[in-house]
């Protein structure tokens, strides 16, 4: 491979990134072709990592595997106190441009064979797209960067992170620790987050969300002899209906969503439940709108509690509690942010048609701290995320990884 391009410091006020300078070097041209030559190796890594279960809060085995792989590739890799895999060049002190991908999945394979590679190259099984695609991309960049660095940064260095706690109730715990508590938090300059495969989006606006658990408790009893006792399941069902039927829920100018994702309670069909629980996810492009939805939610719970207790004819009454179990902060990049200029210029060069969007990803944390961050796909095609029918096909992976490579090179050229 050709000699790496040594990038000189540039002003942040430059109108366009020096893509022409980058793409004319032998090192970058060779690096762009490397992804095609190593397609089979990348697919093998993708298959292996997805066969290691990594549900949220139980990412340890996959983290250990990632550390081993990164050390084999020549990186100084370790697991930090937050559970994240962090890897950097030897003796590097930053500042850092962080390339990240989350380790955890919503569903996990029960046995390795649940993740399978079909004759046409399609990977099937839970987590192969979200976020097997991102982690495989992280490993591809890791191998390329150490075997033949395509650029010599003028300042700072590349940091690789495979973080925990992105999905579900993980509440972005890994990224929170990295950005707020880790020993390198103050040396993190910018972030490129790899999440899934799609290259048609650039997430530069962080979608705020809050999650709550609603719990109703009561005395319980026999379905016949204690009939008339206040029933927690009835109260919870009424609270959900009160909330979803409230006309104020459907109002508001900002795009918002709500979802009662889990519901449980009771012990048997002929027992009055002593408890009932549900979890709800509230999201909005406007944080103030979430506060409005929270007010409607708590009011719905209070009304349902009152109605159920008024209907009770014998026995004790039910009680209710609304407990916050997660909160993801919002934030956004300015339209003229250099990192957005870079990715747009790269997309134009590669012929990628993308648009800026708003979503909830690991980028929420740095964006909420006014740190430059984008979340993009690692290339390829995928679908069925968060289901057992999840799939991924590598067609287009090389283009996605070239996009990552050029964006990182431009970020590392910043003074």
Order of alpha helices (4+ residues) and beta strands (2+ residues): beta-alpha-alpha-alpha-alpha-beta-beta-beta-beta-beta-alpha-beta-beta-alpha-beta-beta-beta-beta-alpha-beta-beta-beta-alpha-beta-beta-alpha-beta-alpha-beta-beta-beta-alpha
